[in-house]
């Protein structure tokens, strides 16, 4: 069920995660809690430990242990590939058949998804001016209407426990083991279908040609097309930023700034998003290796970003490794203030310093 809009909020605590569900149209809270209990009994260590649940609350709430590691990223090979395969196998095959047969089917059964695709294909309007796209959409619409497809997908395969979402962000790698989170759509499933979903996410993880690479190429082209205005001689900054200074910034942005290097630097740290008062908030969460470290929130100002804190993350979270006293260690939470960075734009007034602080 990957790609769905987030229907929950997540509160990160030092040793626990609190998940509150804004929607339960697929029975998400019950599915998550059931999965945590089953995996804790039959495959301990591969998923968070269930702590407590209030499924009748408003909103329904599940509390689970917090796992270390960062979302699986980059090429899936070597030790990472072996660890991912082991985690997937444990999740799918550890629950005994006699128990699995009593587990409800996962949300997003292949037949259900086929019906969704059929509905979508009937609503799609081919774009004007591209006969190849029109022909492709037409062929696809004919193909998904085949009556034998539903019959074929309804055939039972090898039963396994399915997570319901093969998104690689749900697999946490700590350099040794891969563990699994997010079971909102989990349930009894088919092994071939579950494996295909994971492989699909692996295959597209680094091949999104319409994603960041295309955005960077477009940005470079737009910067090269800038048309500069004339300005008064020797005006300096009397009328705002000078054209000469702005041109130097654009040249640096276009020819000297390496986004990919900064992307790699940012990805060295665990990153998350949550929803606070209806606003998406992105943040780094770096746990200290010292178990008694003090939680510390680092909030950037205007017009800066979380980047200003990157150089102090190591010394603050792991002073022992930087020649300091381990008693001075901190667990760090570094949010992008709403309206900045990956928190994205704000959708309402009022996100002032007094609120964000």
BELQUIKA-V52655 format. One record per residue. N is the residue number from 1. RES is the residue in one small letter. SS is DSSP state (@ for helix, = for strand, . for the rest). D_CENTER is the distance of its C-alpha to the mean C-alpha in Angstrom with 2 decimals. Layout:
BEGIN
N:RES:SS:D_CENTER
N:RES:SS:D_CENTER
END
This chain:
BEGIN
1:x:.:13.47
2:x:.:10.20
3:x:.:9.91
4:x:.:11.35
5:x:.:11.08
6:x:.:9.93
7:x:.:13.23
8:x:=:13.02
9:x:=:12.95
10:x:=:12.32
11:x:=:15.02
12:x:=:14.78
13:x:.:18.33
14:x:.:19.88
15:x:.:20.38
16:x:=:18.61
17:x:=:15.66
18:x:=:16.86
19:x:=:15.11
20:x:=:16.93
21:x:=:16.86
22:x:.:17.87
23:x:.:18.54
24:x:.:20.16
25:x:.:21.31
26:x:.:20.35
27:x:.:21.35
28:x:@:17.83
29:x:@:19.20
30:x:@:21.98
31:x:@:19.94
32:x:@:17.58
33:x:@:20.69
34:x:@:22.68
35:x:@:20.20
36:x:@:20.05
37:x:@:23.84
38:x:@:24.50
39:x:@:22.37
40:x:@:23.81
41:x:@:27.22
42:x:@:27.02
43:x:.:24.33
44:x:.:24.19
45:x:.:21.74
46:x:.:19.16
47:x:=:17.18
48:x:.:17.39
49:x:.:20.95
50:x:=:21.67
51:x:=:23.33
52:x:=:24.34
53:x:=:23.64
54:x:=:25.24
55:x:.:24.57
56:x:.:27.32
57:x:.:26.12
58:x:.:25.06
59:x:.:22.12
60:x:.:21.83
61:x:=:20.39
62:x:=:19.34
63:x:=:19.52
64:x:=:18.51
65:x:=:18.86
66:x:.:16.32
67:x:.:15.48
68:x:.:15.51
69:x:.:13.78
70:x:=:10.62
71:x:=:7.93
72:x:.:10.21
73:x:.:10.76
74:x:.:13.94
75:x:.:16.87
76:x:.:17.06
77:x:.:20.65
78:x:@:23.12
79:x:@:22.34
80:x:@:18.59
81:x:@:19.50
82:x:@:22.07
83:x:@:19.89
84:x:@:17.20
85:x:@:20.16
86:x:@:21.71
87:x:@:18.78
88:x:@:18.46
89:x:@:22.25
90:x:@:22.58
91:x:@:20.24
92:x:@:22.03
93:x:@:25.57
94:x:.:26.30
95:x:.:27.10
96:x:.:30.81
97:x:@:31.84
98:x:@:33.98
99:x:@:31.03
100:x:@:28.57
101:x:.:31.03
102:x:.:30.90
103:x:.:27.11
104:x:.:26.20
105:x:=:24.71
106:x:.:20.95
107:x:.:19.75
108:x:.:19.57
109:x:.:22.64
110:x:@:23.55
111:x:@:26.48
112:x:@:24.47
113:x:@:22.04
114:x:@:25.17
115:x:@:26.64
116:x:@:23.62
117:x:@:23.89
118:x:@:27.61
119:x:@:27.26
120:x:@:24.92
121:x:@:27.29
122:x:@:30.20
123:x:@:28.73
124:x:.:27.61
125:x:.:30.10
126:x:.:30.60
127:x:.:30.50
128:x:.:33.91
129:x:.:35.41
130:x:.:33.54
131:x:@:35.53
132:x:@:33.40
133:x:@:30.33
134:x:@:32.67
135:x:@:34.14
136:x:@:30.84
137:x:@:29.61
138:x:@:33.03
139:x:@:33.04
140:x:@:29.62
141:x:@:30.88
142:x:@:33.97
143:x:@:32.14
144:x:@:29.86
145:x:.:33.01
146:x:.:34.69
147:x:@:35.90
148:x:@:35.63
149:x:@:31.81
150:x:@:31.44
151:x:@:34.11
152:x:@:32.53
153:x:@:29.05
154:x:.:30.78
155:x:.:32.42
156:x:.:31.28
157:x:.:29.85
158:x:.:29.30
159:x:=:27.83
160:x:=:24.85
161:x:=:22.32
162:x:=:19.12
163:x:.:15.65
164:x:.:15.26
165:x:.:11.80
166:x:.:11.68
167:x:.:8.07
168:x:@:8.18
169:x:@:5.03
170:x:@:7.68
171:x:=:10.28
172:x:=:11.26
173:x:=:13.99
174:x:.:16.64
175:x:.:19.01
176:x:.:21.02
177:x:.:19.17
178:x:=:16.02
179:x:=:15.23
180:x:=:13.27
181:x:.:11.51
182:x:.:10.97
183:x:.:14.24
184:x:.:14.61
185:x:.:16.04
186:x:.:17.74
187:x:=:21.41
188:x:=:24.16
189:x:=:23.39
190:x:=:24.75
191:x:@:24.05
192:x:@:24.24
193:x:@:21.79
194:x:@:19.17
195:x:@:19.70
196:x:@:19.61
197:x:@:16.19
198:x:@:14.78
199:x:@:16.96
200:x:@:15.87
201:x:@:12.23
202:x:@:13.90
203:x:@:16.36
204:x:@:14.28
205:x:.:11.71
206:x:.:14.21
207:x:.:16.52
208:x:.:15.24
209:x:.:18.61
210:x:.:18.06
211:x:.:15.04
212:x:@:15.35
213:x:@:18.58
214:x:@:20.23
215:x:@:19.31
216:x:@:20.84
217:x:@:23.85
218:x:@:24.41
219:x:@:24.29
220:x:@:26.86
221:x:@:29.05
222:x:@:29.03
223:x:@:29.93
224:x:@:32.74
225:x:.:34.10
226:x:.:34.48
227:x:.:38.02
228:x:.:39.42
229:x:.:41.90
230:x:.:45.19
231:x:.:45.83
232:x:.:49.00
233:x:.:50.54
234:x:.:49.94
235:x:.:47.88
236:x:.:45.39
237:x:.:42.91
238:x:.:45.46
239:x:.:43.63
240:x:.:40.04
241:x:.:38.09
242:x:.:40.42
243:x:@:39.82
244:x:@:40.50
245:x:@:37.85
246:x:@:35.26
247:x:@:36.13
248:x:@:35.58
249:x:@:32.06
250:x:@:31.25
251:x:@:32.82
252:x:@:30.71
253:x:@:27.50
254:x:@:28.64
255:x:@:30.30
256:x:@:29.31
257:x:.:25.73
258:x:.:23.36
259:x:@:19.81
260:x:@:18.69
261:x:@:20.35
262:x:@:18.59
263:x:@:15.18
264:x:@:16.11
265:x:@:17.45
266:x:@:14.44
267:x:.:12.32
268:x:.:15.02
269:x:.:13.59
270:x:.:10.80
271:x:=:8.53
272:x:=:7.01
273:x:=:7.62
274:x:=:10.29
275:x:=:13.17
276:x:=:16.62
277:x:.:19.66
278:x:.:17.87
279:x:=:16.24
280:x:=:12.60
281:x:=:12.54
282:x:=:10.52
283:x:=:11.96
284:x:=:12.72
285:x:=:13.91
286:x:=:16.46
287:x:.:18.64
288:x:.:22.20
289:x:.:23.90
290:x:.:26.68
291:x:.:26.37
292:x:.:28.40
293:x:.:26.57
294:x:=:26.59
295:x:=:23.46
296:x:=:23.42
297:x:=:21.61
298:x:.:21.87
299:x:.:21.71
300:x:.:22.52
301:x:.:25.18
302:x:.:26.02
303:x:.:25.58
304:x:.:23.62
305:x:.:20.00
306:x:@:18.25
307:x:@:19.72
308:x:@:23.06
309:x:@:22.02
310:x:@:20.76
311:x:@:24.30
312:x:@:24.86
313:x:@:21.82
314:x:@:23.72
315:x:@:27.06
316:x:@:25.77
317:x:@:23.53
318:x:.:25.86
319:x:@:29.31
320:x:@:31.02
321:x:@:29.63
322:x:@:30.80
323:x:.:34.29
324:x:.:33.74
325:x:.:34.35
326:x:@:31.63
327:x:@:32.79
328:x:@:31.24
329:x:.:27.66
330:x:=:24.77
331:x:=:21.34
332:x:=:19.52
333:x:=:17.19
334:x:=:16.96
335:x:=:15.56
336:x:.:15.63
337:x:.:18.36
338:x:.:17.79
339:x:.:18.95
340:x:.:17.94
341:x:@:15.32
342:x:@:11.69
343:x:@:12.78
344:x:.:14.46
345:x:.:17.85
346:x:.:19.60
347:x:.:20.98
348:x:.:24.05
349:x:.:26.69
350:x:.:27.06
351:x:.:24.19
352:x:.:26.86
353:x:@:27.13
354:x:@:28.81
355:x:@:25.81
356:x:@:22.97
357:x:.:25.09
END
